[in-house]
Amino acid sequence: MENDVAWQNELGRRARIYEDIEAGRRFEGTMSKLDYAGMTVLTLALVLGSWFWGA
């Protein structure tokens, strides 16, 4: 019974956190266009670098 109460409190805490995030339009961890561009550049550098090294 004690575990059920603790789990219900934890679920309520998590729900409040998600509601706060959604209300504030803050989505921590989402990637921006700059993140995608950087990832693309690094991927191309890795692929082209490996290709030149092996050629």
mmCIF entry with sequence, helices, sheets and N, C-alpha, C, O atoms, coordinates in Angstrom:
data_MODEL
# 
_entry.id   MODEL 
# 
_entity.id                         1 
_entity.type                       polymer 
_entity.pdbx_number_of_molecules   1 
# 
_entity_poly.entity_id                      1 
_entity_poly.type                           'polypeptide(L)' 
_entity_poly.nstd_linkage                   no 
_entity_poly.nstd_monomer                   no 
_entity_poly.pdbx_seq_one_letter_code       MENDVAWQNELGRRARIYEDIEAGRRFEGTMSKLDYAGMTVLTLALVLGSWFWGA 
_entity_poly.pdbx_seq_one_letter_code_can   MENDVAWQNELGRRARIYEDIEAGRRFEGTMSKLDYAGMTVLTLALVLGSWFWGA 
_entity_poly.pdbx_strand_id                 A 
# 
loop_
_entity_poly_seq.entity_id 
_entity_poly_seq.num 
_entity_poly_seq.mon_id 
_entity_poly_seq.hetero 
1 1  MET n 
1 2  GLU n 
1 3  ASN n 
1 4  ASP n 
1 5  VAL n 
1 6  ALA n 
1 7  TRP n 
1 8  GLN n 
1 9  ASN n 
1 10 GLU n 
1 11 LEU n 
1 12 GLY n 
1 13 ARG n 
1 14 ARG n 
1 15 ALA n 
1 16 ARG n 
1 17 ILE n 
1 18 TYR n 
1 19 GLU n 
1 20 ASP n 
1 21 ILE n 
1 22 GLU n 
1 23 ALA n 
1 24 GLY n 
1 25 ARG n 
1 26 ARG n 
1 27 PHE n 
1 28 GLU n 
1 29 GLY n 
1 30 THR n 
1 31 MET n 
1 32 SER n 
1 33 LYS n 
1 34 LEU n 
1 35 ASP n 
1 36 TYR n 
1 37 ALA n 
1 38 GLY n 
1 39 MET n 
1 40 THR n 
1 41 VAL n 
1 42 LEU n 
1 43 THR n 
1 44 LEU n 
1 45 ALA n 
1 46 LEU n 
1 47 VAL n 
1 48 LEU n 
1 49 GLY n 
1 50 SER n 
1 51 TRP n 
1 52 PHE n 
1 53 TRP n 
1 54 GLY n 
1 55 ALA n 
# 
_struct_asym.id          A 
_struct_asym.entity_id   1 
# 
loop_
_struct_conf.conf_type_id 
_struct_conf.id 
_struct_conf.pdbx_PDB_helix_id 
_struct_conf.beg_label_comp_id 
_struct_conf.beg_label_asym_id 
_struct_conf.beg_label_seq_id 
_struct_conf.pdbx_beg_PDB_ins_code 
_struct_conf.end_label_comp_id 
_struct_conf.end_label_asym_id 
_struct_conf.end_label_seq_id 
_struct_conf.pdbx_end_PDB_ins_code 
_struct_conf.beg_auth_comp_id 
_struct_conf.beg_auth_asym_id 
_struct_conf.beg_auth_seq_id 
_struct_conf.end_auth_comp_id 
_struct_conf.end_auth_asym_id 
_struct_conf.end_auth_seq_id 
_struct_conf.pdbx_PDB_helix_class 
_struct_conf.details 
_struct_conf.pdbx_PDB_helix_length 
HELX_P HELX_P1 AA1 GLU A 2  ? ALA A 23 ? GLU A 2  ALA A 23 1 ? 22 
HELX_P HELX_P2 AA2 LYS A 33 ? GLY A 54 ? LYS A 33 GLY A 54 1 ? 22 
# 
_struct_conf_type.id          HELX_P 
_struct_conf_type.criteria    ? 
_struct_conf_type.reference   ? 
# 
loop_
_atom_site.group_PDB 
_atom_site.id 
_atom_site.type_symbol 
_atom_site.label_atom_id 
_atom_site.label_alt_id 
_atom_site.label_comp_id 
_atom_site.label_asym_id 
_atom_site.label_entity_id 
_atom_site.label_seq_id 
_atom_site.pdbx_PDB_ins_code 
_atom_site.Cartn_x 
_atom_site.Cartn_y 
_atom_site.Cartn_z 
_atom_site.occupancy 
_atom_site.B_iso_or_equiv 
_atom_site.pdbx_formal_charge 
_atom_site.auth_seq_id 
_atom_site.auth_comp_id 
_atom_site.auth_asym_id 
_atom_site.auth_atom_id 
_atom_site.pdbx_PDB_model_num 
ATOM 1   N N  . MET A 1 1  ? 0.826  -1.199 0.000   1.00 0.00 ? 1  MET A N  1 
ATOM 2   C CA . MET A 1 1  ? 0.000  0.000  0.000   1.00 0.00 ? 1  MET A CA 1 
ATOM 3   C C  . MET A 1 1  ? 0.871  1.263  0.000   1.00 0.00 ? 1  MET A C  1 
ATOM 4   O O  . MET A 1 1  ? 0.554  2.252  -0.660  1.00 0.00 ? 1  MET A O  1 
ATOM 5   N N  . GLU A 1 2  ? 1.956  1.205  0.744   1.00 0.00 ? 2  GLU A N  1 
ATOM 6   C CA . GLU A 1 2  ? 2.844  2.366  0.827   1.00 0.00 ? 2  GLU A CA 1 
ATOM 7   C C  . GLU A 1 2  ? 3.492  2.652  -0.528  1.00 0.00 ? 2  GLU A C  1 
ATOM 8   O O  . GLU A 1 2  ? 3.690  3.808  -0.903  1.00 0.00 ? 2  GLU A O  1 
ATOM 9   N N  . ASN A 1 3  ? 3.821  1.576  -1.258  1.00 0.00 ? 3  ASN A N  1 
ATOM 10  C CA . ASN A 1 3  ? 4.408  1.754  -2.592  1.00 0.00 ? 3  ASN A CA 1 
ATOM 11  C C  . ASN A 1 3  ? 3.419  2.401  -3.548  1.00 0.00 ? 3  ASN A C  1 
ATOM 12  O O  . ASN A 1 3  ? 3.809  3.204  -4.395  1.00 0.00 ? 3  ASN A O  1 
ATOM 13  N N  . ASP A 1 4  ? 2.138  2.057  -3.420  1.00 0.00 ? 4  ASP A N  1 
ATOM 14  C CA . ASP A 1 4  ? 1.121  2.638  -4.292  1.00 0.00 ? 4  ASP A CA 1 
ATOM 15  C C  . ASP A 1 4  ? 1.011  4.144  -4.090  1.00 0.00 ? 4  ASP A C  1 
ATOM 16  O O  . ASP A 1 4  ? 0.891  4.895  -5.058  1.00 0.00 ? 4  ASP A O  1 
ATOM 17  N N  . VAL A 1 5  ? 1.053  4.584  -2.844  1.00 0.00 ? 5  VAL A N  1 
ATOM 18  C CA . VAL A 1 5  ? 0.969  6.011  -2.549  1.00 0.00 ? 5  VAL A CA 1 
ATOM 19  C C  . VAL A 1 5  ? 2.201  6.727  -3.093  1.00 0.00 ? 5  VAL A C  1 
ATOM 20  O O  . VAL A 1 5  ? 2.084  7.797  -3.691  1.00 0.00 ? 5  VAL A O  1 
ATOM 21  N N  . ALA A 1 6  ? 3.373  6.148  -2.891  1.00 0.00 ? 6  ALA A N  1 
ATOM 22  C CA . ALA A 1 6  ? 4.605  6.755  -3.386  1.00 0.00 ? 6  ALA A CA 1 
ATOM 23  C C  . ALA A 1 6  ? 4.584  6.824  -4.905  1.00 0.00 ? 6  ALA A C  1 
ATOM 24  O O  . ALA A 1 6  ? 5.013  7.821  -5.486  1.00 0.00 ? 6  ALA A O  1 
ATOM 25  N N  . TRP A 1 7  ? 4.093  5.779  -5.549  1.00 0.00 ? 7  TRP A N  1 
ATOM 26  C CA . TRP A 1 7  ? 4.046  5.766  -7.009  1.00 0.00 ? 7  TRP A CA 1 
ATOM 27  C C  . TRP A 1 7  ? 3.045  6.796  -7.532  1.00 0.00 ? 7  TRP A C  1 
ATOM 28  O O  . TRP A 1 7  ? 3.315  7.460  -8.532  1.00 0.00 ? 7  TRP A O  1 
ATOM 29  N N  . GLN A 1 8  ? 1.909  6.936  -6.880  1.00 0.00 ? 8  GLN A N  1 
ATOM 30  C CA . GLN A 1 8  ? 0.923  7.942  -7.277  1.00 0.00 ? 8  GLN A CA 1 
ATOM 31  C C  . GLN A 1 8  ? 1.504  9.348  -7.134  1.00 0.00 ? 8  GLN A C  1 
ATOM 32  O O  . GLN A 1 8  ? 1.260  10.207 -7.982  1.00 0.00 ? 8  GLN A O  1 
ATOM 33  N N  . ASN A 1 9  ? 2.264  9.588  -6.076  1.00 0.00 ? 9  ASN A N  1 
ATOM 34  C CA . ASN A 1 9  ? 2.911  10.891 -5.895  1.00 0.00 ? 9  ASN A CA 1 
ATOM 35  C C  . ASN A 1 9  ? 3.935  11.145 -7.002  1.00 0.00 ? 9  ASN A C  1 
ATOM 36  O O  . ASN A 1 9  ? 4.042  12.257 -7.520  1.00 0.00 ? 9  ASN A O  1 
ATOM 37  N N  . GLU A 1 10 ? 4.673  10.115 -7.353  1.00 0.00 ? 10 GLU A N  1 
ATOM 38  C CA . GLU A 1 10 ? 5.671  10.246 -8.426  1.00 0.00 ? 10 GLU A CA 1 
ATOM 39  C C  . GLU A 1 10 ? 4.997  10.529 -9.765  1.00 0.00 ? 10 GLU A C  1 
ATOM 40  O O  . GLU A 1 10 ? 5.468  11.370 -10.530 1.00 0.00 ? 10 GLU A O  1 
ATOM 41  N N  . LEU A 1 11 ? 3.907  9.837  -10.052 1.00 0.00 ? 11 LEU A N  1 
ATOM 42  C CA . LEU A 1 11 ? 3.179  10.081 -11.299 1.00 0.00 ? 11 LEU A CA 1 
ATOM 43  C C  . LEU A 1 11 ? 2.624  11.504 -11.348 1.00 0.00 ? 11 LEU A C  1 
ATOM 44  O O  . LEU A 1 11 ? 2.663  12.155 -12.393 1.00 0.00 ? 11 LEU A O  1 
ATOM 45  N N  . GLY A 1 12 ? 2.109  11.982 -10.219 1.00 0.00 ? 12 GLY A N  1 
ATOM 46  C CA . GLY A 1 12 ? 1.605  13.358 -10.153 1.00 0.00 ? 12 GLY A CA 1 
ATOM 47  C C  . GLY A 1 12 ? 2.715  14.368 -10.372 1.00 0.00 ? 12 GLY A C  1 
ATOM 48  O O  . GLY A 1 12 ? 2.512  15.376 -11.050 1.00 0.00 ? 12 GLY A O  1 
ATOM 49  N N  . ARG A 1 13 ? 3.888  14.111 -9.806  1.00 0.00 ? 13 ARG A N  1 
ATOM 50  C CA . ARG A 1 13 ? 5.038  15.004 -9.977  1.00 0.00 ? 13 ARG A CA 1 
ATOM 51  C C  . ARG A 1 13 ? 5.456  15.047 -11.437 1.00 0.00 ? 13 ARG A C  1 
ATOM 52  O O  . ARG A 1 13 ? 5.707  16.125 -11.977 1.00 0.00 ? 13 ARG A O  1 
ATOM 53  N N  . ARG A 1 14 ? 5.533  13.901 -12.078 1.00 0.00 ? 14 ARG A N  1 
ATOM 54  C CA . ARG A 1 14 ? 5.921  13.849 -13.491 1.00 0.00 ? 14 ARG A CA 1 
ATOM 55  C C  . ARG A 1 14 ? 4.900  14.556 -14.369 1.00 0.00 ? 14 ARG A C  1 
ATOM 56  O O  . ARG A 1 14 ? 5.273  15.260 -15.308 1.00 0.00 ? 14 ARG A O  1 
ATOM 57  N N  . ALA A 1 15 ? 3.626  14.378 -14.080 1.00 0.00 ? 15 ALA A N  1 
ATOM 58  C CA . ALA A 1 15 ? 2.575  15.036 -14.860 1.00 0.00 ? 15 ALA A CA 1 
ATOM 59  C C  . ALA A 1 15 ? 2.696  16.549 -14.744 1.00 0.00 ? 15 ALA A C  1 
ATOM 60  O O  . ALA A 1 15 ? 2.548  17.256 -15.741 1.00 0.00 ? 15 ALA A O  1 
ATOM 61  N N  . ARG A 1 16 ? 2.964  17.058 -13.540 1.00 0.00 ? 16 ARG A N  1 
ATOM 62  C CA . ARG A 1 16 ? 3.129  18.503 -13.356 1.00 0.00 ? 16 ARG A CA 1 
ATOM 63  C C  . ARG A 1 16 ? 4.327  19.023 -14.144 1.00 0.00 ? 16 ARG A C  1 
ATOM 64  O O  . ARG A 1 16 ? 4.263  20.109 -14.720 1.00 0.00 ? 16 ARG A O  1 
ATOM 65  N N  . ILE A 1 17 ? 5.407  18.269 -14.173 1.00 0.00 ? 17 ILE A N  1 
ATOM 66  C CA . ILE A 1 17 ? 6.593  18.691 -14.929 1.00 0.00 ? 17 ILE A CA 1 
ATOM 67  C C  . ILE A 1 17 ? 6.279  18.768 -16.415 1.00 0.00 ? 17 ILE A C  1 
ATOM 68  O O  . ILE A 1 17 ? 6.625  19.752 -17.069 1.00 0.00 ? 17 ILE A O  1 
ATOM 69  N N  . TYR A 1 18 ? 5.624  17.736 -16.961 1.00 0.00 ? 18 TYR A N  1 
ATOM 70  C CA . TYR A 1 18 ? 5.278  17.743 -18.387 1.00 0.00 ? 18 TYR A CA 1 
ATOM 71  C C  . TYR A 1 18 ? 4.298  18.859 -18.722 1.00 0.00 ? 18 TYR A C  1 
ATOM 72  O O  . TYR A 1 18 ? 4.409  19.481 -19.778 1.00 0.00 ? 18 TYR A O  1 
ATOM 73  N N  . GLU A 1 19 ? 3.342  19.120 -17.839 1.00 0.00 ? 19 GLU A N  1 
ATOM 74  C CA . GLU A 1 19 ? 2.402  20.209 -18.080 1.00 0.00 ? 19 GLU A CA 1 
ATOM 75  C C  . GLU A 1 19 ? 3.116  21.553 -18.066 1.00 0.00 ? 19 GLU A C  1 
ATOM 76  O O  . GLU A 1 19 ? 2.786  22.434 -18.860 1.00 0.00 ? 19 GLU A O  1 
ATOM 77  N N  . ASP A 1 20 ? 4.087  21.723 -17.177 1.00 0.00 ? 20 ASP A N  1 
ATOM 78  C CA . ASP A 1 20 ? 4.869  22.958 -17.119 1.00 0.00 ? 20 ASP A CA 1 
ATOM 79  C C  . ASP A 1 20 ? 5.677  23.149 -18.399 1.00 0.00 ? 20 ASP A C  1 
ATOM 80  O O  . ASP A 1 20 ? 5.741  24.254 -18.937 1.00 0.00 ? 20 ASP A O  1 
ATOM 81  N N  . ILE A 1 21 ? 6.286  22.091 -18.877 1.00 0.00 ? 21 ILE A N  1 
ATOM 82  C CA . ILE A 1 21 ? 7.069  22.169 -20.111 1.00 0.00 ? 21 ILE A CA 1 
ATOM 83  C C  . ILE A 1 21 ? 6.165  22.530 -21.287 1.00 0.00 ? 21 ILE A C  1 
ATOM 84  O O  . ILE A 1 21 ? 6.509  23.388 -22.099 1.00 0.00 ? 21 ILE A O  1 
ATOM 85  N N  . GLU A 1 22 ? 5.017  21.878 -21.377 1.00 0.00 ? 22 GLU A N  1 
ATOM 86  C CA . GLU A 1 22 ? 4.105  22.127 -22.483 1.00 0.00 ? 22 GLU A CA 1 
ATOM 87  C C  . GLU A 1 22 ? 3.519  23.534 -22.427 1.00 0.00 ? 22 GLU A C  1 
ATOM 88  O O  . GLU A 1 22 ? 3.358  24.171 -23.468 1.00 0.00 ? 22 GLU A O  1 
ATOM 89  N N  . ALA A 1 23 ? 3.202  24.024 -21.248 1.00 0.00 ? 23 ALA A N  1 
ATOM 90  C CA . ALA A 1 23 ? 2.623  25.361 -21.113 1.00 0.00 ? 23 ALA A CA 1 
ATOM 91  C C  . ALA A 1 23 ? 3.630  26.445 -21.471 1.00 0.00 ? 23 ALA A C  1 
ATOM 92  O O  . ALA A 1 23 ? 3.255  27.492 -21.999 1.00 0.00 ? 23 ALA A O  1 
ATOM 93  N N  . GLY A 1 24 ? 4.900  26.201 -21.190 1.00 0.00 ? 24 GLY A N  1 
ATOM 94  C CA . GLY A 1 24 ? 5.918  27.205 -21.459 1.00 0.00 ? 24 GLY A CA 1 
ATOM 95  C C  . GLY A 1 24 ? 6.504  27.117 -22.844 1.00 0.00 ? 24 GLY A C  1 
ATOM 96  O O  . GLY A 1 24 ? 7.374  27.916 -23.189 1.00 0.00 ? 24 GLY A O  1 
ATOM 97  N N  . ARG A 1 25 ? 6.065  26.183 -23.643 1.00 0.00 ? 25 ARG A N  1 
ATOM 98  C CA . ARG A 1 25 ? 6.595  25.965 -24.991 1.00 0.00 ? 25 ARG A CA 1 
ATOM 99  C C  . ARG A 1 25 ? 8.096  25.738 -24.961 1.00 0.00 ? 25 ARG A C  1 
ATOM 100 O O  . ARG A 1 25 ? 8.802  26.087 -25.907 1.00 0.00 ? 25 ARG A O  1 
ATOM 101 N N  . ARG A 1 26 ? 8.589  25.146 -23.863 1.00 0.00 ? 26 ARG A N  1 
ATOM 102 C CA . ARG A 1 26 ? 10.007 24.801 -23.742 1.00 0.00 ? 26 ARG A CA 1 
ATOM 103 C C  . ARG A 1 26 ? 10.122 23.304 -23.973 1.00 0.00 ? 26 ARG A C  1 
ATOM 104 O O  . ARG A 1 26 ? 9.476  22.511 -23.288 1.00 0.00 ? 26 ARG A O  1 
ATOM 105 N N  . PHE A 1 27 ? 10.918 22.934 -24.905 1.00 0.00 ? 27 PHE A N  1 
ATOM 106 C CA . PHE A 1 27 ? 11.140 21.527 -25.165 1.00 0.00 ? 27 PHE A CA 1 
ATOM 107 C C  . PHE A 1 27 ? 12.641 21.291 -25.138 1.00 0.00 ? 27 PHE A C  1 
ATOM 108 O O  . PHE A 1 27 ? 13.309 21.320 -26.172 1.00 0.00 ? 27 PHE A O  1 
ATOM 109 N N  . GLU A 1 28 ? 13.161 21.056 -23.937 1.00 0.00 ? 28 GLU A N  1 
ATOM 110 C CA . GLU A 1 28 ? 14.589 20.832 -23.778 1.00 0.00 ? 28 GLU A CA 1 
ATOM 111 C C  . GLU A 1 28 ? 15.013 19.607 -24.575 1.00 0.00 ? 28 GLU A C  1 
ATOM 112 O O  . GLU A 1 28 ? 14.328 18.585 -24.596 1.00 0.00 ? 28 GLU A O  1 
ATOM 113 N N  . GLY A 1 29 ? 16.147 19.736 -25.222 1.00 0.00 ? 29 GLY A N  1 
ATOM 114 C CA . GLY A 1 29 ? 16.678 18.605 -25.967 1.00 0.00 ? 29 GLY A CA 1 
ATOM 115 C C  . GLY A 1 29 ? 16.266 18.563 -27.416 1.00 0.00 ? 29 GLY A C  1 
ATOM 116 O O  . GLY A 1 29 ? 16.743 17.706 -28.160 1.00 0.00 ? 29 GLY A O  1 
ATOM 117 N N  . THR A 1 30 ? 15.389 19.465 -27.849 1.00 0.00 ? 30 THR A N  1 
ATOM 118 C CA . THR A 1 30 ? 15.019 19.465 -29.262 1.00 0.00 ? 30 THR A CA 1 
ATOM 119 C C  . THR A 1 30 ? 16.141 20.094 -30.077 1.00 0.00 ? 30 THR A C  1 
ATOM 120 O O  . THR A 1 30 ? 16.833 21.000 -29.614 1.00 0.00 ? 30 THR A O  1 
ATOM 121 N N  . MET A 1 31 ? 16.303 19.609 -31.267 1.00 0.00 ? 31 MET A N  1 
ATOM 122 C CA . MET A 1 31 ? 17.391 20.085 -32.129 1.00 0.00 ? 31 MET A CA 1 
ATOM 123 C C  . MET A 1 31 ? 16.915 21.239 -32.997 1.00 0.00 ? 31 MET A C  1 
ATOM 124 O O  . MET A 1 31 ? 15.793 21.239 -33.504 1.00 0.00 ? 31 MET A O  1 
ATOM 125 N N  . SER A 1 32 ? 17.798 22.225 -33.157 1.00 0.00 ? 32 SER A N  1 
ATOM 126 C CA . SER A 1 32 ? 17.498 23.370 -34.009 1.00 0.00 ? 32 SER A CA 1 
ATOM 127 C C  . SER A 1 32 ? 18.079 23.139 -35.411 1.00 0.00 ? 32 SER A C  1 
ATOM 128 O O  . SER A 1 32 ? 18.733 22.128 -35.667 1.00 0.00 ? 32 SER A O  1 
ATOM 129 N N  . LYS A 1 33 ? 17.830 24.083 -36.297 1.00 0.00 ? 33 LYS A N  1 
ATOM 130 C CA . LYS A 1 33 ? 18.391 23.984 -37.646 1.00 0.00 ? 33 LYS A CA 1 
ATOM 131 C C  . LYS A 1 33 ? 19.912 24.000 -37.599 1.00 0.00 ? 33 LYS A C  1 
ATOM 132 O O  . LYS A 1 33 ? 20.571 23.326 -38.390 1.00 0.00 ? 33 LYS A O  1 
ATOM 133 N N  . LEU A 1 34 ? 20.463 24.771 -36.670 1.00 0.00 ? 34 LEU A N  1 
ATOM 134 C CA . LEU A 1 34 ? 21.917 24.840 -36.518 1.00 0.00 ? 34 LEU A CA 1 
ATOM 135 C C  . LEU A 1 34 ? 22.485 23.481 -36.090 1.00 0.00 ? 34 LEU A C  1 
ATOM 136 O O  . LEU A 1 34 ? 23.549 23.079 -36.560 1.00 0.00 ? 34 LEU A O  1 
ATOM 137 N N  . ASP A 1 35 ? 21.789 22.787 -35.216 1.00 0.00 ? 35 ASP A N  1 
ATOM 138 C CA . ASP A 1 35 ? 22.231 21.453 -34.795 1.00 0.00 ? 35 ASP A CA 1 
ATOM 139 C C  . ASP A 1 35 ? 22.252 20.484 -35.975 1.00 0.00 ? 35 ASP A C  1 
ATOM 140 O O  . ASP A 1 35 ? 23.209 19.731 -36.152 1.00 0.00 ? 35 ASP A O  1 
ATOM 141 N N  . TYR A 1 36 ? 21.193 20.510 -36.777 1.00 0.00 ? 36 TYR A N  1 
ATOM 142 C CA . TYR A 1 36 ? 21.124 19.622 -37.939 1.00 0.00 ? 36 TYR A CA 1 
ATOM 143 C C  . TYR A 1 36 ? 22.206 19.965 -38.954 1.00 0.00 ? 36 TYR A C  1 
ATOM 144 O O  . TYR A 1 36 ? 22.809 19.071 -39.549 1.00 0.00 ? 36 TYR A O  1 
ATOM 145 N N  . ALA A 1 37 ? 22.455 21.270 -39.155 1.00 0.00 ? 37 ALA A N  1 
ATOM 146 C CA . ALA A 1 37 ? 23.496 21.679 -40.095 1.00 0.00 ? 37 ALA A CA 1 
ATOM 147 C C  . ALA A 1 37 ? 24.869 21.226 -39.603 1.00 0.00 ? 37 ALA A C  1 
ATOM 148 O O  . ALA A 1 37 ? 25.675 20.732 -40.392 1.00 0.00 ? 37 ALA A O  1 
ATOM 149 N N  . GLY A 1 38 ? 25.138 21.386 -38.329 1.00 0.00 ? 38 GLY A N  1 
ATOM 150 C CA . GLY A 1 38 ? 26.415 20.943 -37.773 1.00 0.00 ? 38 GLY A CA 1 
ATOM 151 C C  . GLY A 1 38 ? 26.596 19.446 -37.885 1.00 0.00 ? 38 GLY A C  1 
ATOM 152 O O  . GLY A 1 38 ? 27.686 18.974 -38.207 1.00 0.00 ? 38 GLY A O  1 
ATOM 153 N N  . MET A 1 39 ? 25.544 18.696 -37.625 1.00 0.00 ? 39 MET A N  1 
ATOM 154 C CA . MET A 1 39 ? 25.610 17.250 -37.732 1.00 0.00 ? 39 MET A CA 1 
ATOM 155 C C  . MET A 1 39 ? 25.870 16.828 -39.182 1.00 0.00 ? 39 MET A C  1 
ATOM 156 O O  . MET A 1 39 ? 26.615 15.880 -39.432 1.00 0.00 ? 39 MET A O  1 
ATOM 157 N N  . THR A 1 40 ? 25.256 17.532 -40.131 1.00 0.00 ? 40 THR A N  1 
ATOM 158 C CA . THR A 1 40 ? 25.464 17.224 -41.544 1.00 0.00 ? 40 THR A CA 1 
ATOM 159 C C  . THR A 1 40 ? 26.907 17.504 -41.951 1.00 0.00 ? 40 THR A C  1 
ATOM 160 O O  . THR A 1 40 ? 27.529 16.700 -42.647 1.00 0.00 ? 40 THR A O  1 
ATOM 161 N N  . VAL A 1 41 ? 27.439 18.649 -41.513 1.00 0.00 ? 41 VAL A N  1 
ATOM 162 C CA . VAL A 1 41 ? 28.823 19.002 -41.847 1.00 0.00 ? 41 VAL A CA 1 
ATOM 163 C C  . VAL A 1 41 ? 29.792 17.979 -41.255 1.00 0.00 ? 41 VAL A C  1 
ATOM 164 O O  . VAL A 1 41 ? 30.712 17.534 -41.942 1.00 0.00 ? 41 VAL A O  1 
ATOM 165 N N  . LEU A 1 42 ? 29.598 17.606 -40.005 1.00 0.00 ? 42 LEU A N  1 
ATOM 166 C CA . LEU A 1 42 ? 30.487 16.621 -39.385 1.00 0.00 ? 42 LEU A CA 1 
ATOM 167 C C  . LEU A 1 42 ? 30.391 15.261 -40.062 1.00 0.00 ? 42 LEU A C  1 
ATOM 168 O O  . LEU A 1 42 ? 31.399 14.572 -40.216 1.00 0.00 ? 42 LEU A O  1 
ATOM 169 N N  . THR A 1 43 ? 29.182 14.869 -40.468 1.00 0.00 ? 43 THR A N  1 
ATOM 170 C CA . THR A 1 43 ? 29.019 13.596 -41.171 1.00 0.00 ? 43 THR A CA 1 
ATOM 171 C C  . THR A 1 43 ? 29.741 13.624 -42.510 1.00 0.00 ? 43 THR A C  1 
ATOM 172 O O  . THR A 1 43 ? 30.440 12.676 -42.866 1.00 0.00 ? 43 THR A O  1 
ATOM 173 N N  . LEU A 1 44 ? 29.568 14.716 -43.252 1.00 0.00 ? 44 LEU A N  1 
ATOM 174 C CA . LEU A 1 44 ? 30.260 14.837 -44.531 1.00 0.00 ? 44 LEU A CA 1 
ATOM 175 C C  . LEU A 1 44 ? 31.776 14.840 -44.346 1.00 0.00 ? 44 LEU A C  1 
ATOM 176 O O  . LEU A 1 44 ? 32.496 14.222 -45.130 1.00 0.00 ? 44 LEU A O  1 
ATOM 177 N N  . ALA A 1 45 ? 32.261 15.528 -43.319 1.00 0.00 ? 45 ALA A N  1 
ATOM 178 C CA . ALA A 1 45 ? 33.699 15.551 -43.056 1.00 0.00 ? 45 ALA A CA 1 
ATOM 179 C C  . ALA A 1 45 ? 34.215 14.148 -42.744 1.00 0.00 ? 45 ALA A C  1 
ATOM 180 O O  . ALA A 1 45 ? 35.289 13.766 -43.209 1.00 0.00 ? 45 ALA A O  1 
ATOM 181 N N  . LEU A 1 46 ? 33.468 13.390 -41.971 1.00 0.00 ? 46 LEU A N  1 
ATOM 182 C CA . LEU A 1 46 ? 33.867 12.026 -41.634 1.00 0.00 ? 46 LEU A CA 1 
ATOM 183 C C  . LEU A 1 46 ? 33.877 11.135 -42.876 1.00 0.00 ? 46 LEU A C  1 
ATOM 184 O O  . LEU A 1 46 ? 34.835 10.396 -43.105 1.00 0.00 ? 46 LEU A O  1 
ATOM 185 N N  . VAL A 1 47 ? 32.822 11.204 -43.667 1.00 0.00 ? 47 VAL A N  1 
ATOM 186 C CA . VAL A 1 47 ? 32.719 10.357 -44.860 1.00 0.00 ? 47 VAL A CA 1 
ATOM 187 C C  . VAL A 1 47 ? 33.783 10.731 -45.882 1.00 0.00 ? 47 VAL A C  1 
ATOM 188 O O  . VAL A 1 47 ? 34.485 9.862  -46.398 1.00 0.00 ? 47 VAL A O  1 
ATOM 189 N N  . LEU A 1 48 ? 33.905 12.022 -46.176 1.00 0.00 ? 48 LEU A N  1 
ATOM 190 C CA . LEU A 1 48 ? 34.890 12.446 -47.174 1.00 0.00 ? 48 LEU A CA 1 
ATOM 191 C C  . LEU A 1 48 ? 36.318 12.222 -46.680 1.00 0.00 ? 48 LEU A C  1 
ATOM 192 O O  . LEU A 1 48 ? 37.189 11.847 -47.464 1.00 0.00 ? 48 LEU A O  1 
ATOM 193 N N  . GLY A 1 49 ? 36.563 12.445 -45.400 1.00 0.00 ? 49 GLY A N  1 
ATOM 194 C CA . GLY A 1 49 ? 37.884 12.192 -44.844 1.00 0.00 ? 49 GLY A CA 1 
ATOM 195 C C  . GLY A 1 49 ? 38.269 10.727 -44.943 1.00 0.00 ? 49 GLY A C  1 
ATOM 196 O O  . GLY A 1 49 ? 39.404 10.400 -45.288 1.00 0.00 ? 49 GLY A O  1 
ATOM 197 N N  . SER A 1 50 ? 37.335 9.857  -44.645 1.00 0.00 ? 50 SER A N  1 
ATOM 198 C CA . SER A 1 50 ? 37.600 8.425  -44.761 1.00 0.00 ? 50 SER A CA 1 
ATOM 199 C C  . SER A 1 50 ? 37.822 8.018  -46.209 1.00 0.00 ? 50 SER A C  1 
ATOM 200 O O  . SER A 1 50 ? 38.676 7.181  -46.500 1.00 0.00 ? 50 SER A O  1 
ATOM 201 N N  . TRP A 1 51 ? 37.059 8.608  -47.110 1.00 0.00 ? 51 TRP A N  1 
ATOM 202 C CA . TRP A 1 51 ? 37.179 8.292  -48.529 1.00 0.00 ? 51 TRP A CA 1 
ATOM 203 C C  . TRP A 1 51 ? 38.537 8.732  -49.063 1.00 0.00 ? 51 TRP A C  1 
ATOM 204 O O  . TRP A 1 51 ? 39.193 7.976  -49.780 1.00 0.00 ? 51 TRP A O  1 
ATOM 205 N N  . PHE A 1 52 ? 38.963 9.946  -48.722 1.00 0.00 ? 52 PHE A N  1 
ATOM 206 C CA . PHE A 1 52 ? 40.273 10.436 -49.159 1.00 0.00 ? 52 PHE A CA 1 
ATOM 207 C C  . PHE A 1 52 ? 41.404 9.643  -48.542 1.00 0.00 ? 52 PHE A C  1 
ATOM 208 O O  . PHE A 1 52 ? 42.410 9.380  -49.201 1.00 0.00 ? 52 PHE A O  1 
ATOM 209 N N  . TRP A 1 53 ? 41.253 9.259  -47.291 1.00 0.00 ? 53 TRP A N  1 
ATOM 210 C CA . TRP A 1 53 ? 42.290 8.508  -46.606 1.00 0.00 ? 53 TRP A CA 1 
ATOM 211 C C  . TRP A 1 53 ? 42.465 7.122  -47.248 1.00 0.00 ? 53 TRP A C  1 
ATOM 212 O O  . TRP A 1 53 ? 43.579 6.612  -47.363 1.00 0.00 ? 53 TRP A O  1 
ATOM 213 N N  . GLY A 1 54 ? 41.355 6.538  -47.656 1.00 0.00 ? 54 GLY A N  1 
ATOM 214 C CA . GLY A 1 54 ? 41.405 5.202  -48.254 1.00 0.00 ? 54 GLY A CA 1 
ATOM 215 C C  . GLY A 1 54 ? 41.762 5.202  -49.733 1.00 0.00 ? 54 GLY A C  1 
ATOM 216 O O  . GLY A 1 54 ? 42.079 4.154  -50.294 1.00 0.00 ? 54 GLY A O  1 
ATOM 217 N N  . ALA A 1 55 ? 41.713 6.359  -50.363 1.00 0.00 ? 55 ALA A N  1 
ATOM 218 C CA . ALA A 1 55 ? 41.965 6.413  -51.810 1.00 0.00 ? 55 ALA A CA 1 
ATOM 219 C C  . ALA A 1 55 ? 43.427 6.413  -52.155 1.00 0.00 ? 55 ALA A C  1 
ATOM 220 O O  . ALA A 1 55 ? 43.784 6.456  -53.333 1.00 0.00 ? 55 ALA A O  1 
# 
